[in-house]
Amino acid sequence: MTQKLTVCTTCKFSKESAYDKDGRTGGELLRNRLEDSRSVRGLSLNIVGHECLWACKHSCAVLLEDEKRTGYLAGYFAPEDKDAEAILDWCEAHDRTEDGNVPFIEWPQGMRGHFIARIPGKAETK
């Protein structure tokens, strides 16, 4: 199954400002960090940007999904390497499962407290 990580490209840079000094949003910066880390790790994860995931109070937000497994909307991320690494650690843990349900003990520390919603996979909906 091919995972897709959607990054909200309109998420604010910080609570005080939508943009950094170069005019980039936090979502754009987080996406860049995720793509750089993905390349270093050699992951086949599809990372895409989307204009507004409607999770503005939870900025920066990402959505992990694939064709069949449970997906997750997560937020409260900063456009920093440590958060990008935690998100990719989660993607790898999710990819090791058959149903997308990662046991709590395997949750990366940097993901705890970041989940907003669990999205049922196609195999779960009837």
N, C-alpha and C positions, 0 to 999 in steps of 0.2 A: 504494500500500500504506500502511496506517495503522500507524505505529510505536506501540509501547506501552513505556513506561519504568516498570518496577515498582520501587518504593523500599521497602526493608525498614524498616518502622516501629518495629521493636523493637531496632534497632542502638543500641549504647551511645552516650552523649554523648561520652565520652572513655574512655581505658583505665582510669581510676580510678573513673568513675561512670557509671551507666546513664542518669541524668537530669541536666538542668541545674538551676539554682536555682529555675526555675518548674515543674519536674516534667515537662519534655519530653525525649524521647529524641533522640539524634543523628539517627536516621532521620526522625523527625517534622520536625526542624528542616531537614534537608537537603531533604526533600520540599517544605517551604514555600519554601525558597530557589529550588529548581528551578521551582516553579509561578510565582513572581514573575518570574524571568528569562525563562521561556517567554512570559509575557504581554508583557513589554517587547519581546522579539524578534518577537512575532507568530507563533510556531510553532503548528502544529496537532498537535503531539505529545501523545499521551494519557498523562498521568502518573497512576499509581495507587499506592496504598499496599498493602502485604501484610505481615501479621504473620509475621515470621521467614522469611527465605530460606535458612536453615541455613548461613549463611556467617559465623557468629559470630566466628571468628578473623580475619575480613577486614572488620570493621565500619569504616565504613558501606558497605553493599552495594546495588547496583542491577542490574537485569536489563533489557536492551534487546532487544526482539523485534518481529517482525511476522509476517504470514501465510506468507511464503515465504522470506525471506532468512535468512542466518546471523545468529544472535543472540549476545549476549555478556553474561556475568556479570562484573561488575567490583566491586572493593571497595577498602578502605584509604582511604576518603574521610573528610574532616572535614566537619562541618555548616557549611561556610563558602561564601561567595559564589564564591571562586576555584575551588573544586571543582565547584560547581554549573555555573559557566560552562564548565569543561572538559568536563563530562558532556554539556552541550547542544551544544558544539562537535562532540563525537563523534557525537551523534545526527544532527546536520546532515550530517556527512561520510558516515555510514552511509546516510542517506536519499538521497544522490546516487549510490549504487551500485545496480547491478541485482541483485547477489547478496549484498550485505552485507559483502563483504570489502574493507575500506578499505586501500589501499596504505600500508605503514609510513610512508612519507614524508609522508603526509597525516594521520597521527595527531596530535592536539593534544598538545603537550608535557605538559599536565596529566593526560593519560590514560596516559602511558607508565609501566609498572610497576604498573598497577592491574587488569589483566585476570586473572581467575581461571579462566574456562572459556569455550570457544567452543561455541555450541549450533547444531547443523546445522539449517538451514531445511527446510521441507517439500519443497522442490524438490531438496534434496541427499540426502534419505533414500530408499532404494530397498528 
